[in-house]
Amino acid sequence: MSSCQVCRNELVEIGLVIDGSRLVMRSCSTCDSRSWHRDGEHIELDGVLTDLSSVPTRYRRSLSS
């Protein structure tokens, strides 16, 4: 388990795989800090958003039905 770099408490980690790259969001419930990592390297949130926006939609359902 990782510890927060701000307050040293335990972090919650949520991971997903986007086009073969592992993205992990680490969040501290004590001080509310968050960080993102791609394949073990720290990245900024805009890098995550760029990754997600470049992935073609694989599934889409109609919200009107």
PyMOL Python script that loads the backbone (N, CA, C, O; Angstrom):
from pymol import cmd

cmd.read_pdbstr("""\
ATOM      1  N   MET A   1       0.849  -1.186   0.000  1.00  0.00           N
ATOM      2  CA  MET A   1       0.000   0.000   0.000  1.00  0.00           C
ATOM      3  C   MET A   1       0.887   1.239   0.000  1.00  0.00           C
ATOM      4  O   MET A   1       1.885   1.302   0.717  1.00  0.00           O
ATOM      5  N   SER A   2       0.514   2.210  -0.803  1.00  0.00           N
ATOM      6  CA  SER A   2       1.258   3.465  -0.886  1.00  0.00           C
ATOM      7  C   SER A   2       0.808   4.415   0.216  1.00  0.00           C
ATOM      8  O   SER A   2      -0.292   4.293   0.756  1.00  0.00           O
ATOM      9  N   SER A   3       1.680   5.360   0.535  1.00  0.00           N
ATOM     10  CA  SER A   3       1.302   6.380   1.505  1.00  0.00           C
ATOM     11  C   SER A   3       1.329   7.757   0.855  1.00  0.00           C
ATOM     12  O   SER A   3       2.113   8.006  -0.060  1.00  0.00           O
ATOM     13  N   CYS A   4       0.469   8.644   1.333  1.00  0.00           N
ATOM     14  CA  CYS A   4       0.325   9.988   0.803  1.00  0.00           C
ATOM     15  C   CYS A   4       1.609  10.787   1.018  1.00  0.00           C
ATOM     16  O   CYS A   4       2.193  10.750   2.101  1.00  0.00           O
ATOM     17  N   GLN A   5       2.043  11.502  -0.007  1.00  0.00           N
ATOM     18  CA  GLN A   5       3.244  12.322   0.118  1.00  0.00           C
ATOM     19  C   GLN A   5       2.975  13.605   0.895  1.00  0.00           C
ATOM     20  O   GLN A   5       3.910  14.270   1.341  1.00  0.00           O
ATOM     21  N   VAL A   6       1.694  13.957   1.059  1.00  0.00           N
ATOM     22  CA  VAL A   6       1.333  15.175   1.784  1.00  0.00           C
ATOM     23  C   VAL A   6       1.180  14.904   3.281  1.00  0.00           C
ATOM     24  O   VAL A   6       1.776  15.597   4.105  1.00  0.00           O
ATOM     25  N   CYS A   7       0.365  13.875   3.636  1.00  0.00           N
ATOM     26  CA  CYS A   7       0.074  13.646   5.055  1.00  0.00           C
ATOM     27  C   CYS A   7       0.524  12.269   5.566  1.00  0.00           C
ATOM     28  O   CYS A   7       0.380  11.972   6.751  1.00  0.00           O
ATOM     29  N   ARG A   8       1.060  11.442   4.684  1.00  0.00           N
ATOM     30  CA  ARG A   8       1.604  10.112   5.027  1.00  0.00           C
ATOM     31  C   ARG A   8       0.560   9.044   5.376  1.00  0.00           C
ATOM     32  O   ARG A   8       0.929   7.957   5.822  1.00  0.00           O
ATOM     33  N   ASN A   9      -0.725   9.328   5.184  1.00  0.00           N
ATOM     34  CA  ASN A   9      -1.754   8.316   5.405  1.00  0.00           C
ATOM     35  C   ASN A   9      -1.844   7.391   4.195  1.00  0.00           C
ATOM     36  O   ASN A   9      -1.277   7.684   3.142  1.00  0.00           O
ATOM     37  N   GLU A  10      -2.557   6.275   4.344  1.00  0.00           N
ATOM     38  CA  GLU A  10      -2.697   5.314   3.252  1.00  0.00           C
ATOM     39  C   GLU A  10      -3.513   5.891   2.103  1.00  0.00           C
ATOM     40  O   GLU A  10      -4.433   6.683   2.308  1.00  0.00           O
ATOM     41  N   LEU A  11      -3.157   5.478   0.893  1.00  0.00           N
ATOM     42  CA  LEU A  11      -3.864   5.920  -0.301  1.00  0.00           C
ATOM     43  C   LEU A  11      -4.788   4.830  -0.813  1.00  0.00           C
ATOM     44  O   LEU A  11      -4.526   3.639  -0.643  1.00  0.00           O
ATOM     45  N   VAL A  12      -5.860   5.253  -1.437  1.00  0.00           N
ATOM     46  CA  VAL A  12      -6.728   4.357  -2.189  1.00  0.00           C
ATOM     47  C   VAL A  12      -6.247   4.417  -3.630  1.00  0.00           C
ATOM     48  O   VAL A  12      -5.972   5.500  -4.147  1.00  0.00           O
ATOM     49  N   GLU A  13      -6.142   3.261  -4.286  1.00  0.00           N
ATOM     50  CA  GLU A  13      -5.703   3.214  -5.677  1.00  0.00           C
ATOM     51  C   GLU A  13      -6.800   2.614  -6.542  1.00  0.00           C
ATOM     52  O   GLU A  13      -7.377   1.577  -6.214  1.00  0.00           O
ATOM     53  N   ILE A  14      -7.075   3.290  -7.659  1.00  0.00           N
ATOM     54  CA  ILE A  14      -8.027   2.794  -8.645  1.00  0.00           C
ATOM     55  C   ILE A  14      -7.280   2.694  -9.961  1.00  0.00           C
ATOM     56  O   ILE A  14      -6.715   3.679 -10.435  1.00  0.00           O
ATOM     57  N   GLY A  15      -7.273   1.515 -10.549  1.00  0.00           N
ATOM     58  CA  GLY A  15      -6.525   1.306 -11.777  1.00  0.00           C
ATOM     59  C   GLY A  15      -7.412   0.889 -12.935  1.00  0.00           C
ATOM     60  O   GLY A  15      -8.442   0.243 -12.748  1.00  0.00           O
ATOM     61  N   LEU A  16      -6.997   1.268 -14.133  1.00  0.00           N
ATOM     62  CA  LEU A  16      -7.662   0.835 -15.345  1.00  0.00           C
ATOM     63  C   LEU A  16      -6.627   0.747 -16.457  1.00  0.00           C
ATOM     64  O   LEU A  16      -5.553   1.340 -16.366  1.00  0.00           O
ATOM     65  N   VAL A  17      -6.955   0.010 -17.494  1.00  0.00           N
ATOM     66  CA  VAL A  17      -6.057  -0.146 -18.636  1.00  0.00           C
ATOM     67  C   VAL A  17      -6.702   0.519 -19.839  1.00  0.00           C
ATOM     68  O   VAL A  17      -7.829   0.188 -20.209  1.00  0.00           O
ATOM     69  N   ILE A  18      -5.986   1.462 -20.452  1.00  0.00           N
ATOM     70  CA  ILE A  18      -6.448   2.163 -21.643  1.00  0.00           C
ATOM     71  C   ILE A  18      -5.434   1.903 -22.750  1.00  0.00           C
ATOM     72  O   ILE A  18      -4.280   2.321 -22.652  1.00  0.00           O
ATOM     73  N   ASP A  19      -5.864   1.216 -23.800  1.00  0.00           N
ATOM     74  CA  ASP A  19      -5.009   0.885 -24.941  1.00  0.00           C
ATOM     75  C   ASP A  19      -3.658   0.320 -24.527  1.00  0.00           C
ATOM     76  O   ASP A  19      -2.621   0.707 -25.066  1.00  0.00           O
ATOM     77  N   GLY A  20      -3.678  -0.588 -23.575  1.00  0.00           N
ATOM     78  CA  GLY A  20      -2.462  -1.271 -23.159  1.00  0.00           C
ATOM     79  C   GLY A  20      -1.649  -0.558 -22.093  1.00  0.00           C
ATOM     80  O   GLY A  20      -0.695  -1.136 -21.572  1.00  0.00           O
ATOM     81  N   SER A  21      -1.991   0.670 -21.754  1.00  0.00           N
ATOM     82  CA  SER A  21      -1.292   1.398 -20.691  1.00  0.00           C
ATOM     83  C   SER A  21      -2.110   1.332 -19.417  1.00  0.00           C
ATOM     84  O   SER A  21      -3.328   1.511 -19.440  1.00  0.00           O
ATOM     85  N   ARG A  22      -1.441   1.077 -18.311  1.00  0.00           N
ATOM     86  CA  ARG A  22      -2.132   1.022 -17.015  1.00  0.00           C
ATOM     87  C   ARG A  22      -2.158   2.414 -16.404  1.00  0.00           C
ATOM     88  O   ARG A  22      -1.110   3.015 -16.166  1.00  0.00           O
ATOM     89  N   LEU A  23      -3.362   2.926 -16.149  1.00  0.00           N
ATOM     90  CA  LEU A  23      -3.553   4.211 -15.480  1.00  0.00           C
ATOM     91  C   LEU A  23      -3.995   3.944 -14.054  1.00  0.00           C
ATOM     92  O   LEU A  23      -4.868   3.109 -13.816  1.00  0.00           O
ATOM     93  N   VAL A  24      -3.393   4.653 -13.101  1.00  0.00           N
ATOM     94  CA  VAL A  24      -3.744   4.498 -11.691  1.00  0.00           C
ATOM     95  C   VAL A  24      -3.984   5.877 -11.098  1.00  0.00           C
ATOM     96  O   VAL A  24      -3.160   6.780 -11.244  1.00  0.00           O
ATOM     97  N   MET A  25      -5.129   6.030 -10.421  1.00  0.00           N
ATOM     98  CA  MET A  25      -5.403   7.241  -9.676  1.00  0.00           C
ATOM     99  C   MET A  25      -5.220   6.887  -8.205  1.00  0.00           C
ATOM    100  O   MET A  25      -5.817   5.932  -7.708  1.00  0.00           O
ATOM    101  N   ARG A  26      -4.395   7.661  -7.518  1.00  0.00           N
ATOM    102  CA  ARG A  26      -4.178   7.479  -6.081  1.00  0.00           C
ATOM    103  C   ARG A  26      -4.816   8.655  -5.360  1.00  0.00           C
ATOM    104  O   ARG A  26      -4.593   9.814  -5.708  1.00  0.00           O
ATOM    105  N   SER A  27      -5.615   8.333  -4.349  1.00  0.00           N
ATOM    106  CA  SER A  27      -6.374   9.348  -3.643  1.00  0.00           C
ATOM    107  C   SER A  27      -6.222   9.179  -2.139  1.00  0.00           C
ATOM    108  O   SER A  27      -6.236   8.061  -1.623  1.00  0.00           O
ATOM    109  N   CYS A  28      -6.078  10.298  -1.444  1.00  0.00           N
ATOM    110  CA  CYS A  28      -5.984  10.295   0.015  1.00  0.00           C
ATOM    111  C   CYS A  28      -7.295  10.831   0.584  1.00  0.00           C
ATOM    112  O   CYS A  28      -7.678  11.968   0.307  1.00  0.00           O
ATOM    113  N   SER A  29      -7.976  10.017   1.372  1.00  0.00           N
ATOM    114  CA  SER A  29      -9.243  10.452   1.953  1.00  0.00           C
ATOM    115  C   SER A  29      -9.042  11.397   3.138  1.00  0.00           C
ATOM    116  O   SER A  29      -9.992  12.040   3.583  1.00  0.00           O
ATOM    117  N   THR A  30      -7.818  11.485   3.649  1.00  0.00           N
ATOM    118  CA  THR A  30      -7.542  12.370   4.777  1.00  0.00           C
ATOM    119  C   THR A  30      -7.322  13.811   4.320  1.00  0.00           C
ATOM    120  O   THR A  30      -7.960  14.728   4.838  1.00  0.00           O
ATOM    121  N   CYS A  31      -6.428  14.017   3.359  1.00  0.00           N
ATOM    122  CA  CYS A  31      -6.125  15.391   2.918  1.00  0.00           C
ATOM    123  C   CYS A  31      -6.675  15.711   1.534  1.00  0.00           C
ATOM    124  O   CYS A  31      -6.474  16.816   1.029  1.00  0.00           O
ATOM    125  N   ASP A  32      -7.373  14.750   0.911  1.00  0.00           N
ATOM    126  CA  ASP A  32      -8.038  14.929  -0.381  1.00  0.00           C
ATOM    127  C   ASP A  32      -7.073  15.197  -1.543  1.00  0.00           C
ATOM    128  O   ASP A  32      -7.465  15.812  -2.534  1.00  0.00           O
ATOM    129  N   SER A  33      -5.832  14.748  -1.435  1.00  0.00           N
ATOM    130  CA  SER A  33      -4.907  14.894  -2.558  1.00  0.00           C
ATOM    131  C   SER A  33      -5.109  13.731  -3.523  1.00  0.00           C
ATOM    132  O   SER A  33      -5.510  12.641  -3.114  1.00  0.00           O
ATOM    133  N   ARG A  34      -4.828  13.967  -4.810  1.00  0.00           N
ATOM    134  CA  ARG A  34      -4.951  12.937  -5.835  1.00  0.00           C
ATOM    135  C   ARG A  34      -3.761  13.023  -6.773  1.00  0.00           C
ATOM    136  O   ARG A  34      -3.222  14.102  -7.020  1.00  0.00           O
ATOM    137  N   SER A  35      -3.362  11.873  -7.289  1.00  0.00           N
ATOM    138  CA  SER A  35      -2.314  11.846  -8.302  1.00  0.00           C
ATOM    139  C   SER A  35      -2.623  10.754  -9.314  1.00  0.00           C
ATOM    140  O   SER A  35      -3.293   9.770  -8.998  1.00  0.00           O
ATOM    141  N   TRP A  36      -2.132  10.936 -10.524  1.00  0.00           N
ATOM    142  CA  TRP A  36      -2.334   9.982 -11.616  1.00  0.00           C
ATOM    143  C   TRP A  36      -0.991   9.454 -12.078  1.00  0.00           C
ATOM    144  O   TRP A  36       0.014  10.165 -12.072  1.00  0.00           O
ATOM    145  N   HIS A  37      -0.995   8.176 -12.483  1.00  0.00           N
ATOM    146  CA  HIS A  37       0.236   7.524 -12.934  1.00  0.00           C
ATOM    147  C   HIS A  37      -0.078   6.658 -14.149  1.00  0.00           C
ATOM    148  O   HIS A  37      -1.092   5.961 -14.178  1.00  0.00           O
ATOM    149  N   ARG A  38       0.802   6.706 -15.156  1.00  0.00           N
ATOM    150  CA  ARG A  38       0.690   5.854 -16.339  1.00  0.00           C
ATOM    151  C   ARG A  38       1.886   4.928 -16.356  1.00  0.00           C
ATOM    152  O   ARG A  38       3.029   5.380 -16.415  1.00  0.00           O
ATOM    153  N   ASP A  39       1.624   3.631 -16.306  1.00  0.00           N
ATOM    154  CA  ASP A  39       2.689   2.627 -16.322  1.00  0.00           C
ATOM    155  C   ASP A  39       3.770   2.936 -15.285  1.00  0.00           C
ATOM    156  O   ASP A  39       4.960   2.763 -15.551  1.00  0.00           O
ATOM    157  N   GLY A  40       3.350   3.393 -14.102  1.00  0.00           N
ATOM    158  CA  GLY A  40       4.271   3.653 -12.999  1.00  0.00           C
ATOM    159  C   GLY A  40       4.879   5.047 -12.967  1.00  0.00           C
ATOM    160  O   GLY A  40       5.543   5.402 -11.993  1.00  0.00           O
ATOM    161  N   GLU A  41       4.668   5.848 -14.011  1.00  0.00           N
ATOM    162  CA  GLU A  41       5.218   7.210 -14.074  1.00  0.00           C
ATOM    163  C   GLU A  41       4.133   8.230 -13.736  1.00  0.00           C
ATOM    164  O   GLU A  41       3.001   8.115 -14.205  1.00  0.00           O
ATOM    165  N   HIS A  42       4.480   9.233 -12.917  1.00  0.00           N
ATOM    166  CA  HIS A  42       3.527  10.292 -12.566  1.00  0.00           C
ATOM    167  C   HIS A  42       3.167  11.090 -13.811  1.00  0.00           C
ATOM    168  O   HIS A  42       4.039  11.448 -14.603  1.00  0.00           O
ATOM    169  N   ILE A  43       1.866  11.367 -13.980  1.00  0.00           N
ATOM    170  CA  ILE A  43       1.405  12.241 -15.067  1.00  0.00           C
ATOM    171  C   ILE A  43       0.396  13.229 -14.498  1.00  0.00           C
ATOM    172  O   ILE A  43      -0.185  13.006 -13.436  1.00  0.00           O
ATOM    173  N   GLU A  44       0.199  14.313 -15.217  1.00  0.00           N
ATOM    174  CA  GLU A  44      -0.782  15.321 -14.824  1.00  0.00           C
ATOM    175  C   GLU A  44      -2.163  14.894 -15.318  1.00  0.00           C
ATOM    176  O   GLU A  44      -2.272  14.072 -16.228  1.00  0.00           O
ATOM    177  N   LEU A  45      -3.210  15.448 -14.724  1.00  0.00           N
ATOM    178  CA  LEU A  45      -4.571  15.108 -15.089  1.00  0.00           C
ATOM    179  C   LEU A  45      -4.834  15.365 -16.572  1.00  0.00           C
ATOM    180  O   LEU A  45      -5.532  14.576 -17.209  1.00  0.00           O
ATOM    181  N   ASP A  46      -4.295  16.446 -17.138  1.00  0.00           N
ATOM    182  CA  ASP A  46      -4.534  16.708 -18.557  1.00  0.00           C
ATOM    183  C   ASP A  46      -3.961  15.601 -19.443  1.00  0.00           C
ATOM    184  O   ASP A  46      -4.475  15.364 -20.536  1.00  0.00           O
ATOM    185  N   GLY A  47      -2.911  14.923 -18.991  1.00  0.00           N
ATOM    186  CA  GLY A  47      -2.381  13.779 -19.723  1.00  0.00           C
ATOM    187  C   GLY A  47      -3.347  12.614 -19.704  1.00  0.00           C
ATOM    188  O   GLY A  47      -3.480  11.900 -20.698  1.00  0.00           O
ATOM    189  N   VAL A  48      -4.025  12.413 -18.579  1.00  0.00           N
ATOM    190  CA  VAL A  48      -5.033  11.357 -18.470  1.00  0.00           C
ATOM    191  C   VAL A  48      -6.197  11.678 -19.396  1.00  0.00           C
ATOM    192  O   VAL A  48      -6.679  10.805 -20.117  1.00  0.00           O
ATOM    193  N   LEU A  49      -6.649  12.925 -19.377  1.00  0.00           N
ATOM    194  CA  LEU A  49      -7.778  13.321 -20.212  1.00  0.00           C
ATOM    195  C   LEU A  49      -7.440  13.186 -21.691  1.00  0.00           C
ATOM    196  O   LEU A  49      -8.296  12.800 -22.487  1.00  0.00           O
ATOM    197  N   THR A  50      -6.207  13.498 -22.068  1.00  0.00           N
ATOM    198  CA  THR A  50      -5.767  13.317 -23.455  1.00  0.00           C
ATOM    199  C   THR A  50      -5.798  11.845 -23.829  1.00  0.00           C
ATOM    200  O   THR A  50      -6.270  11.490 -24.909  1.00  0.00           O
ATOM    201  N   ASP A  51      -5.298  10.981 -22.946  1.00  0.00           N
ATOM    202  CA  ASP A  51      -5.340   9.535 -23.199  1.00  0.00           C
ATOM    203  C   ASP A  51      -6.776   9.063 -23.410  1.00  0.00           C
ATOM    204  O   ASP A  51      -7.060   8.321 -24.351  1.00  0.00           O
ATOM    205  N   LEU A  52      -7.666   9.491 -22.542  1.00  0.00           N
ATOM    206  CA  LEU A  52      -9.053   9.033 -22.620  1.00  0.00           C
ATOM    207  C   LEU A  52      -9.768   9.572 -23.849  1.00  0.00           C
ATOM    208  O   LEU A  52     -10.586   8.871 -24.444  1.00  0.00           O
ATOM    209  N   SER A  53      -9.472  10.804 -24.235  1.00  0.00           N
ATOM    210  CA  SER A  53     -10.156  11.383 -25.392  1.00  0.00           C
ATOM    211  C   SER A  53      -9.646  10.811 -26.708  1.00  0.00           C
ATOM    212  O   SER A  53     -10.338  10.894 -27.723  1.00  0.00           O
ATOM    213  N   SER A  54      -8.442  10.227 -26.709  1.00  0.00           N
ATOM    214  CA  SER A  54      -7.893   9.674 -27.943  1.00  0.00           C
ATOM    215  C   SER A  54      -8.334   8.243 -28.201  1.00  0.00           C
ATOM    216  O   SER A  54      -8.096   7.711 -29.285  1.00  0.00           O
ATOM    217  N   VAL A  55      -8.972   7.612 -27.222  1.00  0.00           N
ATOM    218  CA  VAL A  55      -9.429   6.228 -27.374  1.00  0.00           C
ATOM    219  C   VAL A  55     -10.785   6.239 -28.061  1.00  0.00           C
ATOM    220  O   VAL A  55     -11.708   6.899 -27.584  1.00  0.00           O
ATOM    221  N   PRO A  56     -10.926   5.519 -29.176  1.00  0.00           N
ATOM    222  CA  PRO A  56     -12.227   5.491 -29.854  1.00  0.00           C
ATOM    223  C   PRO A  56     -13.288   4.824 -28.983  1.00  0.00           C
ATOM    224  O   PRO A  56     -12.994   3.901 -28.224  1.00  0.00           O
ATOM    225  N   THR A  57     -14.506   5.297 -29.102  1.00  0.00           N
ATOM    226  CA  THR A  57     -15.608   4.724 -28.345  1.00  0.00           C
ATOM    227  C   THR A  57     -15.866   3.312 -28.842  1.00  0.00           C
ATOM    228  O   THR A  57     -16.085   3.091 -30.033  1.00  0.00           O
ATOM    229  N   ARG A  58     -15.838   2.370 -27.928  1.00  0.00           N
ATOM    230  CA  ARG A  58     -16.048   0.969 -28.303  1.00  0.00           C
ATOM    231  C   ARG A  58     -17.489   0.534 -28.083  1.00  0.00           C
ATOM    232  O   ARG A  58     -17.943  -0.446 -28.674  1.00  0.00           O
ATOM    233  N   TYR A  59     -18.187   1.240 -27.258  1.00  0.00           N
ATOM    234  CA  TYR A  59     -19.559   0.856 -26.942  1.00  0.00           C
ATOM    235  C   TYR A  59     -20.360   2.128 -26.739  1.00  0.00           C
ATOM    236  O   TYR A  59     -19.954   3.025 -26.000  1.00  0.00           O
ATOM    237  N   ARG A  60     -21.464   2.191 -27.382  1.00  0.00           N
ATOM    238  CA  ARG A  60     -22.327   3.357 -27.205  1.00  0.00           C
ATOM    239  C   ARG A  60     -23.762   2.876 -27.198  1.00  0.00           C
ATOM    240  O   ARG A  60     -24.166   2.109 -28.072  1.00  0.00           O
ATOM    241  N   ARG A  61     -24.519   3.308 -26.243  1.00  0.00           N
ATOM    242  CA  ARG A  61     -25.935   2.941 -26.238  1.00  0.00           C
ATOM    243  C   ARG A  61     -26.767   4.196 -26.377  1.00  0.00           C
ATOM    244  O   ARG A  61     -26.353   5.281 -25.967  1.00  0.00           O
ATOM    245  N   SER A  62     -27.893   4.046 -26.933  1.00  0.00           N
ATOM    246  CA  SER A  62     -28.800   5.161 -27.117  1.00  0.00           C
ATOM    247  C   SER A  62     -29.469   5.476 -25.789  1.00  0.00           C
ATOM    248  O   SER A  62     -30.060   4.598 -25.160  1.00  0.00           O
ATOM    249  N   LEU A  63     -29.376   6.719 -25.369  1.00  0.00           N
ATOM    250  CA  LEU A  63     -30.015   7.133 -24.127  1.00  0.00           C
ATOM    251  C   LEU A  63     -31.487   7.491 -24.345  1.00  0.00           C
ATOM    252  O   LEU A  63     -32.228   7.698 -23.384  1.00  0.00           O
ATOM    253  N   SER A  64     -31.910   7.562 -25.619  1.00  0.00           N
ATOM    254  CA  SER A  64     -33.286   7.923 -25.913  1.00  0.00           C
ATOM    255  C   SER A  64     -34.239   6.738 -25.844  1.00  0.00           C
ATOM    256  O   SER A  64     -35.455   6.924 -25.823  1.00  0.00           O
ATOM    257  N   SER A  65     -33.699   5.517 -25.807  1.00  0.00           N
ATOM    258  CA  SER A  65     -34.596   4.343 -25.784  1.00  0.00           C
ATOM    259  C   SER A  65     -34.727   3.761 -24.404  1.00  0.00           C
ATOM    260  O   SER A  65     -35.440   2.775 -24.214  1.00  0.00           O
TER     261      SER A  65
END
""", "prot")
cmd.dss("prot")
cmd.show_as("cartoon", "prot")
cmd.util.cbc("prot")
cmd.orient("prot")
